[in-house]
């Protein structure tokens, strides 16, 4: 990193001026909680020191103040704050940071910011931000050979705040290039989640094939209230930069509802119109438009559906062929909820039914809950637009119970592997959604080791740096349970097995490594009766939001099940039978997992074969 060094001389009086030895910037502090940083010949960045456990100070260059946890007692890490590069004079206004904070001794100026990976738990083949905080995937869109991944992003710290749309681009869904944030927080508020479409026919008038982003502007109001309204921005340079529409907002709730967010927009060809779904507290609202600017209310769906109480978020809605039959299609509604997941906190459920262009009718009863993923760390899942013939989903890999507490600092949070969704018929006749890793993940394979077949109890060591894929077929025979234990020399382990009697797959991470960073959770604090029931069945001895096991019922019975397990530094993802079971969990081992133990329970006729 090329810093322009600055030695700060702190003044004793409230209005004292503080200058650097080379004159690159001075500090003027007219009061104990107001500082003006006057910068001469501004470089690209002011490098701000962060202390994560401190309250937020306000840092403003022009227009919109950003909330930054500036260092008071110690420096945890630094973040870059963009300046007017090349300006002869520039200034930052910083409020609510005391004169004696250590931040004043550590602010520096630079033309570059070092994003080299120094994090023990940063994954090798999963998408993460270069630095800062990330949560929900936003605006997923494919255009001209590129997959755009926008995401909820805080560039000024590794905890939630200052919501921008961060931006990464890939040509294959597995190798990502970081771009500059695409849509920044402004005076209307935080830039919350949403979606993008390619306006092939220029219905909005911004230009043929413009990418149009739909997002929620979120503003905190006095009295612990909030205002959420839908806005649009458009890009004419393939998604690199966006211009916010001067007529924003384009949609506000007709009843003043405060939880009104995360617009999902798609083209409904049978009626030649655009449709928008918005999460409206515990429901979804449908709107229609011809020009993407003027929206009319159509219907509402969701009252009483799913675990109660809950908060609907990040909707998605698309049509799918059942069992690959293009003549038999159903509509799928994805609903992300928090809280309400089976194992506590946040999760992704879905509902299958019919859509007539005006309203959605679900095939199942309100209390019939289907989870897209049975792991603890799968949320805010939405799908790509403009990918004909494929439904590609991108989850956020965390849980709101502990998302701000996971043991990383340079960055926090990652995306799970992108998944291709399909609709199939289960043994009970219901239509269910499978979620398998996209075929593009096969390009990550650079070395294959054939481990042959194991029967009963067998062990093997694997040479890796914390990232590998394990692929095998599992035959239970008459075993009580059979599966594999993934471990390291410290005895930290993740156990993944098929519970034959209960007809379910289990992943237990209770002894996976670091598990105590989260808030302690007692059984009476869990979200609902269903959550408590599963908690008692799977994690009788664990009382922590993180240290537990998760399980999933087997939807289609078979003598043999195909198992894929993806391990990457701080995560384990399980896929069974082409994604008919998906289970995503974070892990934080103190050393990489490098040992496998296949087991077959009390009898030796359980078999794992074709192991790679």
JOGI-V678872 format. One record per run of one state. SS is the DSSP state (h for helix, s for strand, l for the rest). FROM is the first residue (numbers start at 1). LEN is the number of residues. Records with the same first field share a line. If there is no record, write none. Layout:
SS = FROM-LEN ; FROM-LEN
This chain:
l = 1-2 ; 5-12 ; 20-5 ; 32-2 ; 41-4 ; 51-6 ; 61-5 ; 69-1 ; 71-6 ; 83-6 ; 96-7 ; 107-1 ; 111-17 ; 129-3 ; 144-2 ; 155-9 ; 171-6 ; 184-2 ; 187-2 ; 200-10 ; 222-3 ; 236-7 ; 245-6 ; 252-8 ; 272-1 ; 281-2 ; 290-6 ; 302-10 ; 323-2 ; 339-7 ; 356-4 ; 363-7 ; 372-7 ; 384-1 ; 386-6 ; 398-13 ; 413-1 ; 416-3 ; 426-5 ; 438-1 ; 445-7 ; 456-2 ; 462-5 ; 476-5 ; 488-5 ; 500-4 ; 509-11 ; 521-2 ; 526-3 ; 539-5 ; 545-4 ; 554-6 ; 569-2 ; 577-4 ; 587-8 ; 600-7 ; 612-1
s = 3-2 ; 17-3 ; 25-7 ; 34-7 ; 45-6 ; 57-4 ; 66-3 ; 70-1 ; 77-6 ; 89-7 ; 108-3 ; 128-1 ; 132-12 ; 146-9 ; 164-7 ; 177-7 ; 186-1 ; 189-11 ; 210-12 ; 225-11 ; 243-2 ; 251-1 ; 260-9 ; 273-8 ; 283-7 ; 296-6 ; 312-11 ; 325-14 ; 346-10 ; 360-3 ; 370-2 ; 379-5 ; 385-1 ; 392-6 ; 411-2 ; 414-2 ; 419-7 ; 431-7 ; 452-4 ; 458-4 ; 467-9 ; 481-7 ; 493-7 ; 504-5 ; 520-1 ; 544-1 ; 549-5 ; 560-9 ; 571-6 ; 581-6 ; 595-5 ; 607-5
h = 103-4 ; 269-3 ; 439-6 ; 523-3 ; 529-10
